[in-house]
Amino acid sequence: MTVQDRITQDITRTTLAVLFIGILITASVWILQPFLTAIVWAMIIAVATWPILLKLQKVLWGRRGLAVAVMTIILLLVVMAPLIAAISIIVSRVDAIASVIKSPDAFAVPPLPEWASTIPFVGRRLAEQWQYYSSLAPEELAAFVIPHARTVINWFLAQAGSLTTIMLQFLLTVIIAAAMYSGGEKAAAGITNFARRLAGQNGEEIVMLVAKAVRSVAVGIVVTAIVQTAIGGTGLFISGIPAPGLLTAVVFILCLAQLGPILVLLPSMIWLYWKGEPLWGTIMLIFLIVANTIDNFLRPMLIKKGVDLPLIIIFTGVIGGLISCGAIGLFIGPVVLAVAYTLAKAWILEDNGQLPVDVKSVQPDLQR
């Protein structure tokens, strides 16, 4: 056999091998497609809460099974239950919101309180706009409001149709996360060996970076949203705002979406002043300021413990994930972009012998 024949044979063998591997990967992704979202989310949860599992295992006499059971219950009560409850409350009130919007009284704009026009910088502009809308007939105001309200209502109705699917995805995520907790060391070793096979020592270091990025972003977003919701919800309940449970659920969703609680708390504060309750309005203002500003230092502090990520990466990931994957995308989107950003930064700094985070600080957790 000539050298040319051997080269041709090697090219044919390599081409067929690559083609077969590509077909196998495509078929595997196609079969796993219904479970991919739950698998990705379960991986994020498992990586983010792995240190908690290890500490819990030490407390429970070193028994992994008990630790996995407790972590599963915690996931159901602390993470999944509030999110499902928030979506359920919002969806269950869609019909009531629609009936209110259709009512003629919904389009009657009351007179603007006198104190509102004295607000520095914005008072005059606010008074002019308020006067314009209050001068419109109910039919004219309805023609302006209804198209926008209908869009929002239709979105909520679409979410109602997929509520069962979301709950099933949540349940499947918890089950997969429990399985990952049980065999986390083997999975981490397999991923590390695969990365080392692809890129040597750098591959192993990149796995450490990815783990820390996932952990930091997940903890930063979720913990910040819970703290903001707790503060805002407390203000809503004690100040006597109508439907505080519904509004707290909306606050939680808005905080996860990185929009903040101001979209709910500010109208609530204005409503209290307008109803002639300045004391409760001032109390709501205090809760508004605390809830809306605490994320400016809490979220960066939590995230920067692991990786240094620009806020635009988190915001874009949350909004893009929400549009692409629904409610679950609130978590998956920022983590995916954070991992991509971390890998790109590690690759850029590789020639200088630098890494975007301290790998040694996460290595012990992954090796255990």
C-alpha positions in Angstrom: 0.0 0.0 0.0 1.4 3.3 -1.0 1.7 6.4 1.2 -1.0 8.1 -0.8 -3.4 5.2 -0.2 -2.7 5.2 3.5 -3.3 9.0 3.7 -6.6 8.5 1.8 -7.6 5.6 4.1 -6.8 7.7 7.2 -8.8 10.6 5.9 -11.8 8.4 5.2 -11.6 6.7 8.6 -11.3 10.1 10.4 -14.2 11.6 8.4 -16.5 8.6 9.1 -15.5 8.6 12.8 -16.3 12.3 13.1 -19.5 11.9 11.2 -20.6 9.0 13.4 -19.7 11.0 16.6 -21.7 14.0 15.3 -24.7 11.8 14.5 -24.5 10.2 18.0 -24.3 13.6 19.7 -27.2 15.0 17.7 -29.3 11.9 18.5 -28.5 12.1 22.2 -29.4 15.9 22.3 -32.6 15.2 20.4 -33.7 12.5 22.9 -32.7 14.5 25.9 -34.3 17.8 24.6 -37.4 17.6 26.9 -35.1 17.3 29.9 -32.3 19.7 28.9 -33.7 22.7 30.8 -34.3 20.7 34.0 -30.8 19.1 33.7 -29.1 22.5 33.3 -31.0 24.0 36.1 -30.3 21.0 38.4 -26.6 21.3 37.6 -26.7 25.0 38.5 -28.5 24.2 41.8 -26.2 21.3 42.7 -23.0 23.3 42.0 -24.3 26.4 43.9 -25.4 24.5 47.0 -22.6 21.8 47.1 -20.7 23.4 50.0 -24.0 23.4 52.0 -24.5 19.7 51.3 -21.0 18.9 52.5 -21.5 20.8 55.8 -24.9 19.2 56.3 -23.4 15.8 55.7 -20.9 16.4 58.5 -23.7 17.4 60.9 -25.7 14.3 60.0 -23.0 11.9 61.1 -21.4 11.7 57.7 -24.5 10.1 56.0 -24.9 11.3 52.5 -28.4 9.9 52.1 -29.8 11.9 55.0 -28.0 15.1 53.7 -29.5 14.6 50.2 -33.0 14.1 51.7 -32.7 17.3 53.8 -31.3 19.3 50.8 -34.2 18.1 48.6 -36.8 19.2 51.2 -35.0 22.6 51.5 -35.1 23.0 47.7 -38.8 22.3 47.6 -39.6 24.7 50.5 -37.1 27.5 50.0 -36.5 27.7 46.3 -39.3 26.0 44.4 -42.3 26.7 46.6 -41.9 30.6 46.6 -41.5 30.7 42.8 -44.4 28.4 42.1 -46.5 30.3 44.7 -45.6 33.6 43.0 -46.6 32.4 39.6 -49.7 30.7 40.8 -50.9 33.8 42.7 -50.3 36.0 39.7 -52.0 33.6 37.2 -55.0 33.1 39.5 -55.7 36.8 39.6 -55.6 37.4 35.9 -59.4 37.2 35.5 -59.9 39.6 38.4 -57.4 42.1 36.9 -59.1 41.7 33.5 -62.6 42.5 34.9 -61.3 45.6 36.7 -59.7 46.9 33.5 -62.9 46.4 31.6 -64.9 48.3 34.2 -65.6 52.0 33.2 -64.6 53.1 36.7 -61.1 51.8 36.0 -60.5 54.7 33.6 -61.6 57.5 35.9 -58.4 59.5 36.8 -58.8 61.2 40.3 -57.5 64.8 40.8 -53.8 65.1 41.6 -53.0 65.8 45.3 -51.7 69.3 45.8 -48.4 68.2 47.3 -47.5 66.2 44.2 -47.0 69.3 42.1 -44.4 70.6 44.6 -42.1 67.6 44.2 -38.7 69.0 43.1 -37.6 68.6 39.5 -40.6 66.3 38.4 -43.6 67.9 40.2 -44.5 70.4 37.4 -44.1 67.8 34.6 -46.1 65.3 36.6 -48.9 67.8 37.2 -49.1 68.6 33.5 -49.3 65.0 32.4 -51.8 64.2 35.1 -54.0 67.1 34.0 -53.9 65.9 30.4 -55.0 62.4 31.2 -57.6 63.5 33.8 -59.2 65.8 31.1 -59.7 62.9 28.8 -63.1 61.2 28.5 -63.3 57.6 29.9 -63.7 56.3 26.4 -60.6 58.1 25.2 -58.6 57.0 28.2 -59.8 53.4 27.7 -58.7 53.5 24.0 -55.3 54.5 25.2 -54.9 52.0 28.1 -56.7 48.8 26.9 -54.3 47.8 24.1 -51.4 47.8 26.6 -53.4 46.1 29.3 -54.6 43.5 26.8 -51.0 42.7 25.9 -50.1 42.1 29.6 -53.2 40.0 30.3 -52.6 37.8 27.2 -49.0 37.2 28.5 -50.3 36.1 31.9 -52.9 33.9 30.2 -50.1 32.3 28.2 -48.2 31.7 31.4 -51.4 30.1 33.0 -51.5 27.6 30.1 -47.9 26.6 30.8 -48.1 26.6 34.6 -48.5 22.9 34.8 -45.5 22.4 32.5 -43.4 24.8 34.7 -44.3 22.9 37.9 -43.4 19.6 36.2 -40.1 21.1 35.2 -39.5 22.2 38.7 -40.3 18.8 40.1 -38.0 17.1 37.6 -35.3 19.6 38.4 -35.4 18.7 42.1 -35.3 14.9 41.3 -32.3 15.4 39.0 -30.6 17.7 41.6 -31.1 15.0 44.3 -29.4 12.4 42.0 -26.5 14.8 41.4 -26.1 15.3 45.1 -25.8 11.5 45.6 -23.0 11.1 43.0 -21.5 14.6 42.9 -17.9 13.5 43.4 -18.0 11.0 40.5 -19.6 13.5 38.2 -17.1 16.2 39.1 -14.2 13.8 38.6 -15.6 12.8 35.2 -16.0 16.4 34.1 -12.5 17.3 35.3 -10.9 14.3 33.6 -12.7 15.1 30.4 -11.6 18.8 30.5 -8.0 17.6 31.3 -8.2 15.3 28.3 -9.1 18.2 26.1 -6.9 20.9 27.4 -4.5 19.5 29.9 -4.0 21.4 33.1 -5.7 24.4 31.7 -8.9 22.4 31.2 -9.0 21.4 34.9 -8.5 25.0 35.9 -11.3 26.2 33.6 -13.6 23.7 35.3 -12.9 25.3 38.6 -13.6 28.7 37.1 -16.9 27.5 35.7 -18.0 26.0 39.0 -17.2 29.2 40.9 -19.0 31.4 38.3 -22.1 29.2 38.5 -22.1 29.3 42.3 -21.5 33.0 42.6 -24.2 34.1 40.1 -26.9 31.7 41.4 -26.3 32.7 45.0 -26.1 36.4 44.2 -29.3 36.6 42.2 -31.5 34.4 44.3 -30.4 35.6 47.7 -30.7 39.3 46.6 -34.2 38.7 45.2 -35.3 36.9 48.4 -34.0 39.8 50.6 -35.6 42.5 48.5 -38.9 40.6 48.4 -38.9 40.1 52.2 -38.3 43.8 52.8 -40.8 45.0 50.2 -43.4 42.4 51.2 -43.2 43.4 54.8 -43.9 47.0 53.9 -46.9 46.0 51.8 -48.4 43.9 54.6 -48.0 46.3 57.5 -49.1 49.4 55.5 -52.4 47.9 54.6 -52.0 47.8 50.8 -54.7 45.7 49.1 -53.8 42.3 47.8 -50.3 42.2 49.5 -49.8 38.6 48.7 -50.2 39.2 44.9 -48.0 42.3 45.0 -45.3 40.5 46.9 -45.3 37.7 44.3 -44.9 40.3 41.6 -42.1 41.9 43.6 -40.3 38.5 43.7 -40.6 38.0 40.0 -39.4 41.5 39.3 -36.4 41.1 41.6 -35.4 37.9 39.9 -35.8 39.7 36.5 -33.4 42.4 37.9 -36.0 45.1 37.5 -36.3 45.8 41.2 -39.3 46.3 43.6 -39.8 49.9 42.7 -42.4 49.1 40.0 -44.7 47.8 42.8 -43.6 49.8 45.9 -43.6 53.2 44.3 -47.3 53.1 43.1 -48.2 51.6 46.5 -46.5 54.6 48.3 -48.3 57.1 46.0 -51.6 55.3 46.6 -51.2 55.7 50.4 -50.4 59.4 50.1 -53.4 59.8 47.8 -55.7 58.0 50.2 -54.7 60.6 52.9 -52.4 58.3 54.9 -49.1 60.2 55.0 -47.7 58.2 57.9 -48.0 54.9 56.2 -46.9 56.5 52.9 -43.7 57.6 54.6 -43.2 54.2 56.1 -43.7 52.6 52.6 -41.2 55.2 51.3 -38.6 53.9 53.8 -39.2 50.3 52.8 -39.0 51.3 49.2 -35.6 53.0 49.6 -34.1 50.1 51.6 -35.5 47.4 49.2 -34.6 49.2 46.1 -31.0 50.1 47.1 -29.9 47.0 49.0 -29.1 45.2 45.8 -26.6 47.8 44.8 -24.1 46.3 47.3 -25.6 43.0 48.3 -25.7 41.4 44.9 -22.2 42.6 43.8 -20.8 41.5 47.2 -22.2 38.0 46.8 -21.1 37.6 43.1 -17.7 39.1 43.5 -16.9 36.5 46.2 -16.5 34.1 43.3 -16.0 36.0 40.1 -15.8 39.6 38.9 -18.7 40.0 36.5 -20.1 43.2 34.9 -23.7 43.9 35.9 -24.7 44.0 32.2 -23.8 40.3 31.9 -26.3 39.4 34.7 -29.0 41.7 33.5 -28.8 40.6 29.9 -28.7 36.9 30.9 -31.8 37.3 33.1 -33.9 39.1 30.4 -32.6 36.9 27.6 -33.1 33.7 29.6 -36.7 34.8 30.5 -37.5 35.4 26.8 -35.9 32.2 25.6 -36.7 29.6 28.3 -39.5 31.1 30.3 -39.4 31.3 34.1 -36.5 28.8 34.4 -34.4 31.0 32.1 -34.3 33.6 35.0 -31.6 31.3 36.5 -30.1 29.6 33.4 -29.6 32.8 31.3 -27.2 34.7 33.6 -25.3 31.6 34.6 -24.7 30.6 30.9 -23.5 34.1 30.1 -21.3 34.2 33.2 -19.7 30.9 32.3 -19.1 32.1 28.7 -17.6 35.4 30.0 -15.4 33.7 32.5 -14.1 31.2 29.9 -13.4 34.0 27.4 -11.6 36.0 30.0 -9.6 33.0 31.1 -8.6 32.3 27.5 -7.5 35.9 26.9 -5.4 36.0 30.1 -4.0 32.5 29.6 -0.8 33.7 27.8 0.0 36.0 30.6 -0.3 33.2 33.2 -3.3 34.9 34.8 -6.7 33.7 35.6 -9.9 35.8 36.3 -10.4 34.2 39.8 -8.3 32.3 42.3 -8.6 28.7 41.3 -7.1 27.4 44.5 -9.9 28.9 46.5 -12.5 26.6 44.8 -10.3 23.5 44.2 -10.8 21.9 47.7 -14.6 22.1 47.3 -14.6 20.3 44.0 -12.1 17.7 45.0 -14.1 16.6 48.1 
